[in-house]
Amino acid sequence: MADRDARGGIYGGTHAGQQGGGGRPVGEQVKGMIHDKGPTASQALTVATLFPLGGLLLVLSGLALAASVVGLAVATPVFLIFSPVLVPAALLIGMAVTGFLTSGALGLGGLSSLTCLANTARQAFQRTPDYVEEARRRMAEAAAHAGHKTAQAGHAIQSRAQEAAGGGGGAGAGGGRSSS
């Protein structure tokens, strides 16, 4: 209690519940944060549709539970009389149901992982055109560079050939320059 000041602030500061935010009371600050309009028409229609449907499903689940309890109470004497036959049959049916459920669960797991893989591949292919354009640009630059170098080499060979032809007997001198 010693850490509160006279106005109720904690550690000597003003408490957020008192007065702040440009001198407006807290009630007005909260009203400013809450939307002034109510739910949209689609939200109201969704609630109006799903609320009775949820209630109906809840009533149906209660009826199913009551029917199961009554059925179990009626069938218990039959189970006790035929237990040497029913117990192995129940085990067999239980194992078969477990197998089918396990198969379905593993199938759903595989399907979900394939779906995840397909989504990842789809996202990768959507980004691929950027990479393809980058590769095309680099290849075009490399081809232009190679063409430029080839043109330079061609001009150099042509100028040396003209020097050799223009000098007459200077073929040996031209060969000496090319070796140095």
VENKA-V810433 format. One record per backbone hydrogen bond with DSSP energy under -0.5 kcal/mol. CO is the residue of the C=O (numbers start at 1). NH is the residue of the N-H. E is the energy in kcal/mol with one decimal. If there is no record, write none. Layout:
CO|NH|E ; CO|NH|E
This chain:
1|4|-1.1 ; 3|11|-1.9 ; 3|12|-0.7 ; 5|8|-1.3 ; 9|5|-1.6 ; 10|13|-1.6 ; 15|18|-1.9 ; 15|19|-0.6 ; 18|26|-0.7 ; 20|24|-0.7 ; 24|20|-1.3 ; 25|29|-1.6 ; 26|30|-2.6 ; 27|31|-2.1 ; 28|32|-1.7 ; 29|33|-1.2 ; 30|34|-1.7 ; 40|44|-2.3 ; 41|45|-2.5 ; 42|46|-2.1 ; 43|47|-2.4 ; 44|48|-2.6 ; 45|49|-1.7 ; 46|50|-2.9 ; 47|51|-2.4 ; 48|52|-0.6 ; 49|53|-1.1 ; 50|54|-2.8 ; 51|55|-2.2 ; 52|56|-2.6 ; 53|57|-2.3 ; 54|58|-2.1 ; 55|59|-2.3 ; 56|60|-2.6 ; 57|61|-2.2 ; 58|62|-1.9 ; 59|63|-2.4 ; 60|64|-2.3 ; 61|65|-2.1 ; 62|66|-2.4 ; 63|67|-2.7 ; 64|68|-2.1 ; 65|69|-2.2 ; 66|70|-2.5 ; 67|71|-2.7 ; 68|72|-2.4 ; 69|73|-2.2 ; 70|74|-2.2 ; 71|75|-2.5 ; 72|76|-1.5 ; 75|79|-2.4 ; 76|80|-2.3 ; 77|81|-2.0 ; 78|82|-2.4 ; 80|83|-0.7 ; 82|85|-1.2 ; 82|86|-2.7 ; 83|87|-2.2 ; 85|89|-1.5 ; 86|90|-3.3 ; 87|91|-2.4 ; 88|92|-2.5 ; 89|93|-2.8 ; 90|94|-2.9 ; 91|95|-2.6 ; 92|96|-2.3 ; 93|97|-2.9 ; 94|98|-2.5 ; 95|99|-2.4 ; 96|100|-2.6 ; 97|101|-2.8 ; 98|102|-2.7 ; 99|103|-2.7 ; 100|104|-2.6 ; 101|105|-2.7 ; 102|106|-2.8 ; 103|107|-2.4 ; 104|108|-2.6 ; 105|109|-2.4 ; 106|110|-2.6 ; 107|111|-2.7 ; 108|112|-2.7 ; 109|113|-2.2 ; 110|114|-2.4 ; 111|115|-2.4 ; 112|116|-2.4 ; 113|117|-2.4 ; 114|118|-2.7 ; 115|119|-2.6 ; 116|120|-2.3 ; 117|121|-2.6 ; 118|122|-2.7 ; 119|123|-2.5 ; 120|124|-2.2 ; 121|125|-2.6 ; 122|126|-1.7 ; 123|127|-1.3 ; 124|128|-1.1 ; 125|129|-0.6 ; 127|130|-1.1 ; 127|131|-1.1 ; 128|132|-3.0 ; 129|133|-2.6 ; 130|134|-2.0 ; 131|135|-2.5 ; 132|136|-2.8 ; 133|137|-2.4 ; 134|138|-2.3 ; 135|139|-2.7 ; 136|140|-2.5 ; 137|141|-2.3 ; 138|142|-2.6 ; 139|143|-2.7 ; 140|144|-2.5 ; 141|145|-2.5 ; 142|146|-2.7 ; 143|147|-2.6 ; 144|148|-2.2 ; 145|149|-2.5 ; 146|150|-2.5 ; 147|151|-2.4 ; 148|152|-2.3 ; 149|153|-2.6 ; 150|154|-2.6 ; 151|155|-2.4 ; 152|156|-2.4 ; 153|157|-2.4 ; 154|158|-2.5 ; 155|159|-2.6 ; 156|160|-2.0 ; 157|161|-2.3 ; 158|162|-2.1 ; 159|163|-2.1 ; 160|164|-2.5 ; 161|165|-2.2 ; 162|166|-2.8 ; 163|167|-1.9 ; 164|168|-0.6 ; 167|169|-1.3 ; 169|172|-0.6 ; 170|174|-2.2 ; 171|175|-2.0 ; 172|176|-1.8 ; 173|177|-1.7 ; 174|178|-1.7 ; 175|179|-1.2 ; 176|180|-1.0
